[in-house]
Amino acid sequence: KHKKTLIWGLAAVCLTNFFTLLPPWFVKLAVDAIKAGTTVGQLLVFGFWIVFSTLAQGYFRYVMRQTLIAASRRMEFELRNDYFDKLLRLPKSFYNHFKTGEIISRANADLEAVRNMVGPGIMQAANTILSLVGSFAFMLALSPKLSLLTLLPIPFVSAAVFKLGKSVHQKFMRIQEQ
């Protein structure tokens, strides 16, 4: 059940990114056509495709968000119910060893973390990867030399992101332990 929903959500991510990359391409084609001395009718065709691809991108972005966010909310709801059912079946001695705050914290923070990973996490990761790959493919098609120059700062940015991520993770773990 959730698998089909996630697959449809990822398909919507792909279509969102495809239609997001089209308007700049059509603008490039329109500018090239203007330089070549095109007709107003041809420019209207480019305008139509720009508007169409923007509307399609908006539609699939809506579907993507509704599908993946709704799926993650349903999963969180089911996990909360399973967790509560498990708590009801545990022996009374369990509650002598664990504090109420710790049990509630798991119900809230841990399940919310799972929800964020399943919905927004998957959506943002897939969106970022597809945007990067698609944008770079269009860049290569326009100017391979300039595209390769854009790769130069990647090692520095990667190192900074890694260092920042490590710091955030350590702080999150300290807060979670408290």
C-alpha positions in Angstrom: 0.0 0.0 0.0 2.7 2.5 1.0 5.0 1.2 -1.7 2.7 2.2 -4.5 2.2 5.6 -2.9 5.9 6.2 -2.6 6.5 5.1 -6.2 3.8 7.5 -7.4 5.3 10.3 -5.2 8.8 9.7 -6.7 7.3 9.7 -10.2 5.8 13.1 -9.4 9.2 14.2 -8.2 10.7 13.2 -11.6 8.0 14.9 -13.5 8.2 18.1 -11.4 11.9 18.3 -12.1 11.5 17.6 -15.8 8.9 20.4 -16.2 10.9 22.8 -14.0 13.9 22.5 -16.4 11.9 23.1 -19.6 11.0 26.9 -19.3 14.6 28.1 -19.3 15.3 25.9 -22.3 12.3 27.3 -24.2 13.5 30.9 -23.3 16.9 30.0 -24.7 15.2 28.7 -27.9 13.1 31.8 -28.1 16.1 34.1 -27.7 18.0 32.2 -30.4 14.9 32.4 -32.7 14.7 36.2 -32.1 18.4 36.5 -33.1 17.6 34.5 -36.3 14.6 36.7 -37.1 11.6 34.7 -36.2 7.9 35.4 -36.5 5.6 36.5 -33.8 3.6 33.3 -34.3 6.7 31.2 -33.5 7.4 33.3 -30.4 3.8 32.7 -29.3 4.5 28.9 -29.6 7.5 29.3 -27.3 5.3 31.3 -24.9 2.7 28.6 -24.9 5.3 25.9 -24.1 6.7 28.0 -21.3 3.3 28.5 -19.7 2.3 24.9 -20.2 5.5 23.5 -18.7 5.2 25.9 -15.7 1.6 24.8 -15.1 2.6 21.1 -15.4 5.5 21.7 -13.0 3.1 23.3 -10.5 0.6 20.4 -10.8 3.2 17.7 -10.3 4.8 19.6 -7.4 1.4 19.7 -5.8 0.9 15.9 -6.4 4.4 15.2 -5.2 3.9 17.1 -1.9 0.4 15.7 -1.3 1.4 12.1 -2.1 4.6 11.9 -0.1 3.5 14.1 2.9 0.2 12.2 3.1 2.0 8.9 3.0 4.4 9.9 5.7 1.5 11.1 7.9 -0.3 7.8 7.4 2.9 5.9 8.3 3.4 8.0 11.4 -0.2 7.4 12.5 0.2 3.6 12.0 3.5 3.6 13.9 2.0 5.6 16.8 -0.9 3.2 17.0 1.5 0.2 17.0 3.6 1.9 19.6 0.6 2.6 21.8 -0.6 -1.0 21.4 2.8 -2.2 22.4 2.8 0.0 25.5 -0.6 -1.4 26.6 0.7 -5.0 26.3 4.0 -4.4 28.3 4.1 -5.7 31.9 3.8 -3.2 34.7 7.4 -3.8 35.7 8.5 -2.1 32.4 7.1 1.2 33.7 9.3 0.9 36.9 12.5 1.0 34.8 11.6 3.8 32.3 10.6 7.3 33.0 7.3 8.6 31.6 9.2 11.4 29.8 11.4 8.9 28.0 8.5 6.9 26.8 6.7 10.1 25.6 9.9 11.3 24.0 10.1 8.2 21.9 6.5 8.5 20.9 7.0 12.1 19.8 10.6 12.7 18.7 11.5 9.3 17.2 8.2 8.8 15.3 8.4 12.4 14.0 11.9 11.7 12.8 10.7 8.6 11.0 7.9 10.7 9.4 10.3 13.4 8.3 12.6 10.8 6.7 9.8 9.1 4.9 7.9 12.1 3.6 10.0 15.3 3.4 13.3 13.5 3.6 12.7 11.3 0.5 11.0 14.2 -1.3 13.9 16.6 -0.8 16.6 14.1 -1.4 15.1 12.9 -4.7 14.3 16.5 -5.7 17.8 17.7 -5.0 19.4 14.8 -6.9 17.2 15.1 -9.9 17.5 18.9 -10.0 21.3 18.6 -9.9 21.5 15.9 -12.6 18.9 17.5 -14.8 20.4 21.0 -14.5 23.9 19.7 -15.2 22.7 17.8 -18.3 21.1 21.0 -19.6 24.3 22.9 -18.8 26.4 20.4 -20.6 24.2 20.7 -23.6 24.6 24.5 -23.7 28.3 24.7 -22.8 30.5 21.8 -21.7 33.5 24.0 -20.9 31.5 26.3 -18.6 29.7 23.3 -17.0 33.0 21.7 -16.1 34.2 25.0 -14.5 31.2 24.9 -12.2 32.5 21.7 -10.7 35.6 23.3 -9.3 34.1 24.5 -6.0 32.4 21.2 -5.2 35.2 19.7 -3.1 35.3 22.8 -0.9 31.5 23.0 -0.6 31.3 19.3 0.2 33.9 19.6 3.0 32.0 22.6 4.5 28.7 20.7 4.4 30.3 17.6 5.9 31.8 19.6 8.8 28.6 21.5 9.4 26.5 18.3 9.2 28.8 16.6 11.8 28.5 19.6 14.1 24.7 19.6 13.8 24.5 15.9 14.4 26.5 16.1 17.6 24.4 18.9 18.9 21.2 17.1 18.0 22.5 14.0 19.9 23.3 16.0 23.0 19.9 17.6 23.0 18.2 14.2 22.4 20.1 12.7 25.3 18.9 15.5 27.6 
